[in-house]
Amino acid sequence: MMLTGKHAIVTGGGTGIGLAIARALVAEGAQVTITGRRLEVLQEVAEDGMFPAVMDVTDEAQIVETTAAAVEARGPIQICVANAGIAEGKKLHKTSSEFWRKIMTTNLDGCFYTVRESLKSMLSTDWGRVIAISSIAGVRGAAGAGAYAASKHGVIGMMRSFAEDFLHEPYTFNSICPGYVDTPIVTRNTESISQRAGVSAEEARDIMVSSNRHKKLILPEEIAAAALWLCNPASESANGTEVHIAGGQI
């Protein structure tokens, strides 16, 4: 129970990677505020030690308000997991300004506001961990997903920069960069890829699976295990870096 007494916030905590991380943190004794846009989803999955809160990461004012309320209820945030995001792709000539802003507002702006607001209370403590869920696309790019890859590159750049800002303080800032993970996002993307590429749903799923070097989908629990390691008090020298979980070297 290495995280007993710690308050964590996990955005996008109602499904997939976020839920797996929240469960892992609770298992180690943390109190976890899980956020998302749909209260009914959060309430359905919430276990002992999890506290649902509606928060849309595209809404700065709501992030400020919800984070402050969580701090008031459960104390300073010492673990921030900025996980909420969307994975949608369009080729360059089909990328409208509206689509570009949609991706950036959710994946990049949302991460920034989440970390900024969490840090306000974290700085009153003597220990903290900030983890952003980026993507392997944030390291190598992704065909047909320039906006998405750019947003995830931006997340990595922020975490590296924030780590430099607090290099001699007891807080770390890291990114986790997964390949394709077996979550509802893969299910949604199957239909999207199928339509764009003119292939069957099975072939579309195979495209994603084949993008992982070991040719299989990654489990959400694998990402949670990496997050838990970054939260270990003995991992303080892992700072300003990225953990690649993509089934092999990229």
N, C-alpha and C positions, 0 to 999 in steps of 0.2 A: 504494500500500500504506500508506494513512494510519493504519491501526490495528495495524501490526506491533508485536508485543510486548504487546498488550492482551489481557486475558482477559475474555471475555463469557459471560454465562449467559442462555439463552433458554428460558423455560418453554413447554411445549406445542410443543417444537421438532421434533417428528417429522412434522408434517403442516402443510399450509396456510400461513397467514401466518407462523407460527413458523419453519417450515423455510425459507421464502423469505428471511426476515431472517437466519437462521443462515448461509445460503449467501452472502448479500451481505456479511456481516461477515467470513467466511472469505476471500472474494475480495479483501478489503482488508487481509488479513494477521493478523486476530485469531484467537486460539484460542477456540473456542466450546464451552462445555458445554451440550449440549442435553438437556432433561429432559422426562419424560412418564411416564405410568403403565405403559406397555408397552415393556419392554426390546427385544423383537424388532422392533418398529416403528422404534425409534431406531437399532438396529444396522443395519437394512436400508437406511436412508437416509443414515447417517453417511458423510461424505466426509473426506478428509485435512483435519485441522484441527478436526474435530468430535469431541466426546467424550461418548458417551451415558451418562446417569445416570438411574436410576429415581427419580422424585420426584412424589408425589401432592400437589398444592397444597392439598388439604383436610386434610392431616396436618401440623400444625405441627412435631412432633418430627422427622418425616422431612425437612422443609425445612431445619431447623437442621442435621441430620446430613449431608445430601447437599451442602448449600452449603459447610459446613466442609471436607468431603472434597475438593470441587472446588478450594477455595482452597489446601488442602494440596498438591494435585497440580500446580496450574497458576498459583498466585500470586493476589494480590488481584484481586477482581472490579472491573473499571473500567467495564464496560458491563452493565447489568441490563435485560433486556427481559421484563417481566411480561406474558406473552401468554396463558397458559393460562386457559381459561374455557369456560363452556357457554352456549348460546343456546337457551333454552326459554321458551315463553310460556303463560300461562293468564290468563283474565279474572279480575277482582278477586274475584267471588263464588265462583270455583272454585280460588282460591289458598289452599291449606292452609298451616299453620305449617311442616309438613315441607318442602313445596315452596319456601316462602320461604327457609328456612334452607339448603336445598340450593344455591339460587342465590347467596345471600350468602356462604356458606362457601367456595364455589369462586371466584366472581368478585371478591369484595371482600376477604374474609379472606385468601384465597390470594395476592392481589396484595400486600396489606400485609406478610404474613410474608416473601414473596420479596424485597421491597424492603428490609425491615428487616435481614434476614440478609446480603444482598449489601452493604449499606451498611457493615456492621461492618468489612469488609476494605477497602472503597473509601476509607474515611476515613483510611487509612494512606498513601494515594497523593495525588498533586497534580493529579488529573484524573479526572472520572467523568461518566457519562451514565446516567440512569435513564429508561426509556421504558415507559409502560404502554399496552397496547392496550385502549382503551375502545371506544366505538361511537358512531355518530351518534345512536343511541337515548339515549346518555348526555348529549346536548345538547338534543334536542327531545322525548324520550319516544317511546313506541311503543304503539300500540293493542294490547291483549291481551297485553302483556308488561310489566306494571308492576314486577314483581320484578326482571326483567332490566334494565330501564331505570334503576331505582333503584340497582342494583349498579354500573352503568356511570357514573351521575352521581357515585356515591361515589368511584369510581376517579379521576375528574377532580378532585374536591375534595381528595383526598389528595395528588395530584401538585402542585396549586396550593399547598397548605399546606406540603408538604415543600420546595418551591422557596423559599418565604418563610423557612423555618427555616435554609436554607443560602445565602441570597441573596448573601452576600459571600464564599462559598467556591467552589472550582473544580469544582463539581458542578451539573448541571442536571437538572431533573425535568419531563418533558413527557408529554402523552398524544397518541395517534393515534386518531382517531375515524372508522373506516371505515363506509361503507354496506354493502350486501350484496356480499360478496367470493366469488369462484368457488372455494369450498373444500368439503370434505366436510360442513361444517355446513349449507351450502345444500342439499345432497343430502338430509340427514336432515330438515331443516325442510320440505322439499317434501312429504314424507309426512305430517308433523304438521299443516301448514296444510291439506292436502287433506282430512284427516279432520275437523278442527275446522270448516272452512268449507263442507264438503260439495261440494268442487269437484274437478276432475280434477287429476292430477299436473302436467300442462302448465299448467293455469290457476293452480295454486299457485305454480309457478316464475315465471310471468308476474307474479304479485302482488309477489314479491320484486324481480324485475328492474325493475318499474315504480316501486318505492320509491326507486330511484336516479334522480336528476334527469335524467341523460343516457340513461336507459332501457337500461342494459346492466350486466352484472356487472363488478365491479372485479377486476383481476388481483392475486394475492398479491404479485407483483413490484412493483406500484405502492406497496403498503404498505412493502415492504422498502426501496424507494428513499427514502421519507420518513424511515424509521428511520435509514438511512445518512446522510442529510443532518443529522439531529439529532445524530449521532455525530461529524460533522465538527468538527475543532478550531476551525474558523472560525465555528461556530454557537453560540458560548457565550452570546450575548445572547438566544437563543430559550430561554426558561426560564419555567416555570409557565404554559404555554400549551397549546393543543390544535391539532393539525393535522387539519382536516376533509378527508376523501377520500370524497366521496359523489356526485360527478358534477355538482356545481353548488351554488348557494347553498341553504341550508335555510330 
